[in-house]
Amino acid sequence: MKIRTAFALAALAAALITGPTVVRAFHDGGVGACDGCHSIHSYENGVMTRMAGSFLLKGSDSSSTCLNCHEQRNDPGPTSYHVSTPDVEMFFPNPPKQLSPGGDFGWLKKSYNWLNAPAQPAASPGERHGHNIVAYDYGYMQDARNVVAPGGTYPSASLTCTSCHDPHGTYRRSLGGLITRGGQPIMDSASYSTSPDPDIKHAVGVYRLLGGNGYYPRALNAGYAFLANPQVAVAAPAYNSSETNAVTRIGYGAGMTEWCRNCHANIHKGTDAITHPSPSALGTTITAYYNSYVKTGDLTGIEDTAYWSLVPFEIGTDNYTTLKMIVTNTPTRGPDPVDGNPAVMCLSCHRAHASGWDAGTRWNTKTQDIVFNGNYSQEGQIYQPYGQGRTEAEALQAYYQTPAARFNALEQSFCFKCHSKLPP
């Protein structure tokens, strides 16, 4: 008893010296607790903790292990780090719940069929809605059409959460901005506008624990190693939320397209059918189009209110002070108008995980009108060339709960946010 008492007093004294314990995120910019993902034994205290997976994972594969935490049953709505909605909560007409910038993987399980005209049936299979991660425990299967990544060679059968995210969080950014796999200890995440900056003794993690130069999952080999480091970016702490009243801005700085090309090396390079340039500086003319476009038929916009999260862009800077400031305001450029060179990137049109539309795009690129007769959907009608089989609730969720009334009653493609001076 005396030993226990002495130990308790010592712990209390330490707490008084060091201050109260801070509750931190699991990954915290680097590796999480080992037993959060791995289990030495299949059962602990009579409860199964590990499936038949390799690497002693608590799931049958790496993505299933991730979704043990990143999918949550009975979520009341979009919440923090959740990226997938359980199957039983997406029965028609319920849409996926999560509204993080990357999107909800649940859209991969929502397929649609409709009629454009009496003899024109059309379809939007769920697997076309984004990155088809393999997570057998949660019903996610490999892409049935693309054997390898479009524009690259990465095998679809090996696409998992850890294809993009380093589960051990080894990549870090030092005070000088250098990104390495080792060196100074990681003191915290650098993914948020509230994250600390690195100092002379400590590094910080990279954006979203993404893999950098030299990274490849252990299930593959060095032939698939990344060449580019993670992009420069920061998010607001409340990044997973409805945009009914306000947009959620991510401070995209630079390097997004270069990082995506770790797997999609030839996408948007003119070597395939998709030739939209990326990255590509908006330039003075396109920036003026972007700033002026409010909705179809309305080009009265100004820079201070021009930003749409449905059509984001990089501001072209690696200045983290600038990036941390822009997540709370919407001008095209950062607070300093001479800092940065806005550019189109992959995430200007696509979501990193999945969306309600084909190719994981942020808006429906397969229709002439985004809004038709004041609604996103043509729910209940026989022919749905614009609603394309989605309910109004599903389409609204796919647009992150941005009200259709925000746009013209016959709103055309969001491509016109940048190309508003071109004829429709």
N, C-alpha and C positions, 0 to 999 in steps of 0.2 A: 504494500500500500504506500509506504514511504517513497519507494522508487517511482511509482506512478505519480504521486503528488509532486515530486521534484521535477519529473518530466513535464507535467502539466504547467508548472510554474515557469519552467524554462521556455516552453512554447509561448506562454502568455507574454513573457518578457520580450521574446523575439518579435511577437506581433506588435507590441507597443513601440519597438524600435523601428521596425520596417513599415509599419502602417497596416491597414486592413488588407485582407486578401482580395485580389482583383479577380473576378470571374472572367475568364478569357474564352475565346472561341476555340473549338476543337483543334483546327489546323493552326491557327494563330500565325499564319504566314510561312510556316514550315511544317515539319512532321508532327502528326498528332500522336496521342498515346498509342503504343503498339497494340494493346489489347482492344482498341476501338475497332480495328479491322481484322486482326489476326487472333487465333485461338490455338494454344498448344494442344488442348484437349477438345474432343468433339462435344463433350458435355461438361458443364460447370454447375454444381449445385442441382444436378438433376435436369437441367435445361439444355437443350441442344444449342450450341453456339457456333457450330461450323458445319457447313454443308460438305458436299463431296468435291469441293474446289481445290485447286493447287495453291501453293504458297501459304497454307494454313489459313486461308481467308475465311471469313464468316459468311461466305456466300459461295455459290457454285462457280462464280466468275468475278472478275474485278468490278464490273459495273453493278452487279447485284449487291456486292459488298458496299459500294458507294450508296446505292439506293436504300440500303438498310436505314440510313439517316436522312438521305436527301429526298425520300418519298415518305409522306406522312398521311396516315388514314385520318379521316374526319377533320381535316384542316378546315377552319371556317372560311378561309379565303387565301389569297396570296400571302405567304409568310417567308420572309428571309431567305434561307439557303435551300428551300425545297424547289426541285426542278422537275418533278413528275407527279401526276395525279393518279391515284389507284384506279384500276379498271372499273370497279363496282361503283365509283362515283362519277363515271362519265357516260352512263347509259343515256341514250337519246331522251331529251334534247340537251343534256347537261354538257357544257364545255369543260376542258381542263381548267384548273383553278389558278395555276401559278402565272405571274406576270413579270418575271424577271427579264432583264434585257435579252438573255439568251433564249428564252422561251421555254415552254413546258413540253417535255418529251411525250406527254400524253397525246399530243396531236398526231403522233405516228400511228395511233390506234383508232383514229377517227377517219373513216372512209366515206366518200359521198358519191351518189349517183343522181343524175337529173336529166331533164330533156331540154335541149336548146330550141328544138322544134319537133314536130311529130316524128320525123325520121332521123333525128339527130340526138341520139343518146350520148351522154358524156359522163366521165368519171374522174374522181380525184382520190386515188388510193392513199391510205394513210402513210404507207412507207415512202411516198414522194414528198412528205411534209418536213423533211429535215434529215439530220444525221441518224442513221439507224444503228444505234448502239446495240451491242449484244449483251443482254441481261436476262438470262433464262429464268431466274427466280421471279422476275417481274413481267415476263411475257414479251420482252423485246427481242426481236430476231434480226438477223443480218439482212441487208438489202438484197432483195431477190433479183433485181435487174442489173445493178452495177456490181461487177465482181471486184473492181478496184475503184479507188476514189476518182471521180471525174477529173481529168486533167493530170492524173498522177498514177502511181502504182501501189498505193497503200491498200492492202487486202481488206475488203469489206467484212470478211469473216472474223477479222481481228480488231474491228472498230469497237472500242470501249471507252469509258470515261477516261481511263488512263492513257488513251491514245493522245489526248490533248493535255490533260492535267497530270502533273507529276505527283503521285500520291504521297511521296515522302518529302515534297517541298524543298528540294535541295538547291534550287536556283534562288539567288539573292542579289540585291542591288546595294552597292556600297556607296559611301559618301560622294565619290567622284562620278557616280552613275554607271560604273562598270558592273555588268551582270556575269556572275560566275557560279560554279557549282559548289564551291567551298570557300574557306577563308573566315572572315569575321562571323560570329554567331548572329543568327536572325533574332532580332528582339521583338518583331511584331509584323503583322500583315501590312502591306503597302497598297491594298486594293481600294481604300476608302479615302474620302476627303478629310476624314478625321484621323487617318493613320499618321504615326510619327514619321519623321524623315530619318534616314540613316545618320549616324554620327561617327566620330573618329574611331570608336571602339566597336560599333555594332552595325550590322547590315539590316535590311528589311527584306521581306519576301517580294516576289514578283507578282504581277497582276494575276489573280485567280489561280495561283499555283501552276501556271502553265509551264510546259516543258520548253526548254531553250536549246541553244546550239549543242548538238551531241546527244540529245535526249531520244530515247526510244523505249517502249515498254519491254519488259523482260521476256514476254511471250514472243517477241520478234527478234531481229538481229540488227547489227550496226548498219546494214544496208539501208535501213529505214530511218536512220538518225536525222534529226532536224538540223537545218542549217541556220535558221533565223531564231533570234531570241524573242521572248514575249514582247508584245506591243506596249507602248507607253500609255497608260490609262489609269483613271481612278473613278470610283463609283460613289454615289451618295449612300449613306448607311441605310436609308429606306428605299433601296433599289427595286424591291419586289412589291409593287403597289399599283393600285388603280390609277389611271390617268384621266379620270372623268373630269377633274377640275384643273389639273396641272400636269405638265409633262415631267417625266423622270429623265433627267439628263445624265449621261455618262461622259466624263471628260476623256474623250478619245484624243490622244495626242499624236502618235505616229507609229507606224510599223505594223498595222493590223493586216493589211494585204500580204505583206512580206511573210508574216508568220503563217497565214493560211496556206501560203504556197509551200510550206513544209510538206504538205500532202497533196495539194492541188497545184502542182508546179506550173502547168501550162494553161490554167484557167485565165480567161480574159487577156490573153497575150496574142490573140489573132491566129493561134494554131488550131483552134477548134471552132465550133459554131457560135460560141459565146465570145463576142469581141468588144464588149463595153470596156473601155480602158479603166484599169484600177491597179495601183493607185493613180489618180489623176487630179491635179490641182484644179479647183473650181475656177480659178481665174476671176478677173474683174467682172466679165459679162455674166457668167453663170452664177456668181455670188450675188449679183444684182437681181437676177431672176429669182433666186432662192429667197432673197429678202423681200421681194415685192409680192410673191405669191401667197395669198391668203386662202383662196379656194378657187375653183373653176369660175372664171368671169370676174374675179376680184384680184387685182394686182396693186392694191393700195398698201401693202405691208411695209413695215420698217424693220431695220436690223434688230432692234431691241426686243421684238416679239416674234422674230422670224423662225426660231428653231423649232423643228418637229422631231420628236423621238422616233416617229415613223419613217423619217428620212434623215438619219444622223450623218455625221461626217467627222473626219479628223480635223483638228485645228492646225496641225502641222508644227508641233512643238514637243520638246522633251522637258519643258519647264514644269515641274510638278507643282510649284506654287500657283502658276497660272491655271493648271488643270483642276486643282482643288477649289479654286474660286468659281470656275464656270459651271460646276454641278448645281449651283444655286441660282444661276441666271441664264438667260437664253440668247444673247446676241450671237451673231454668226462667229465672230472672233472672240478671243479672250478679253479680259478687262483692258489689256493694253492693245490697241488696234494695230500696232506695228509688230506684235509678237505672233508669229504663226502664219501659215499659208494653207487655208482650208482645202481639203481634198476629199474626193470620193474614195471609199474603201469597200471591202467586201461587206462589212456590216451596215453600209449605207442602204443596202437592199435586202440583205439576208439576216436571219437570226442564227446565232451560233449553234443552238440546240435544235429547235423545231418551231414551226408556226402553224397557223390554221390554213396555210396556202401552199401550193406546190413549190418545190425547191426551197422550202423554208424561208420564203420571202416575207417581208414585213407587210406587204399589201398584196392584194390579188392582182397578179400581172396577167391573168388569163381572161380578163373581162374588159370590155370597153369602159364601163362605168363602175366606179367603186360604190357610189350611192345611186340608187335608182328610185325615183318618186319618193325621195326622202327617207328611204330605208336601205340598210345594207343587204337585207335578204328579201327574197320573194316567197317567203314561207307560205305554204298553203296553196300556191298557184301551180298549175299543171306544168307550165314552161318557166324555167328559171335560168335564163342565160346570164343573169347578173348575180343572183343569190347563190346559184350553183349548189343547191342542195343543203346549204347551211341554214339553221334556224337564225332568227335575228339575235338570239342570245349568244349563239356560237360565233357569229360574225362580229358582234360587238366585243366579245372577249378576245377574238383574234386581233382586233384593233385596240386592245388594251383599255377597253371601256371608254374610248373617246366617242362621245355622242355623235351620231350621224348628222344631227342638226348643226354640228360644228362646220360642216361642209355644204357645198351646193346641193340642192335636191337632185341634181344630175351630175354629181362629182365624177370627173374623169380620172384617169390613172394618176397616181402620185408621181409618176415620172415627170409630170409637168411642174413639180416643185422646183426642179432644176432647169427644165426645158420649157418654161411657160411662154416663151416667145416663138416657139415652133408651132406650126399648124397642127391641130388635132388629127 
